[in-house]
Amino acid sequence: GTKLYCYPGGIKVESFVVPQTVTWIGGEAFAGNEHIVSVELPDTAKIINGLFCDCKKLEKVKFPDNLTSIPSNMFWGCTSLKTIEIPSGIKEIDDCVFHDCTSLKSIILPEGRISIGTNAFENCSSLKVVDIPTSVEKISSGVFNNCTSLKKVNIPEGVTRLLGGAFKNCTSLEEL
């Protein structure tokens, strides 16, 4: 299959559909792109860490339906990302996936067994409400650290481990 190592920085389009022939997308392939607003990922590609790191204008990503894991740092610093729907097949959101996504207001997590990594939503200062799926058993350390607008987190009864600093500096938090 075709491999995409790096999205050419000289291409100044706002929307990009990764061809279905691409079977592997390299780490940080889109990192730092100043123009991309929307990306559609193919059903066939293996995705590596930091894919959209520091894409300041990125607002929308269409995930492949068969994706099972969102690799670490995938959206780190994507300051225009406002909302994201995680596909139902996702079993893991790795560490720091949405770190510094300061415009992220809502995230829809799928039902089913899902693991959420350390600092996954750290510094998401616009995030207000999060519904943790009933199948989650552990909330990792620092997962919502510095989410200063977070008011409410619905934690299901099945959560048996709440690790240190999970809600550190969540100064608006009113309800758990």
Phi, psi and omega in degrees: 000170180278144177246137175252105181277321185204132174285127184298119182298338181282347178279120187252054177257154180270336183233139182216132175252117177289125183302147179297342179285346180282124182251352182209132177238122185292157177304134179058029182302327179253001189309132176075006180298131185267357187241331189293129179248326186219136179223138173246125182266146181285158179290342190260351191272140168275132186248135183254164184310149170067022189311313184247020182311127176062029171274089190297336181262354184298126180242334188215137174227130173261115180279152171291146181297334184267007179292132180249344182216139173257113186293159182304148175061015188304319182243018183309122175077016176277084191285351177260354180290117185258324181211152179210138176251121181276128180301151185295339180278356182291128178250344183213130167250110188287183182297141171057025184301315183249021181305131178064026172273078192290345178261355183296115183259329181212151177220134179254112180266137182284154171288161183111166183294120182219139177252132180244121187285170179303136176055025185303324182241021183302137178065024172275078192289351177258353181293128186249318184222139177226131173255113178280129179302149184297339183276351181289131180254336185225137172251117188290163179295139176066010189303324178241023181305131178063027172274080192290345177260356184295119182256327188215134174231121177271108181257120181288162181297335182289348179289117182251346180226124175239106187277157186307141175071012182302327181237028181299134178061029172271077191290345179259359185297124181246334188214130174242000000 
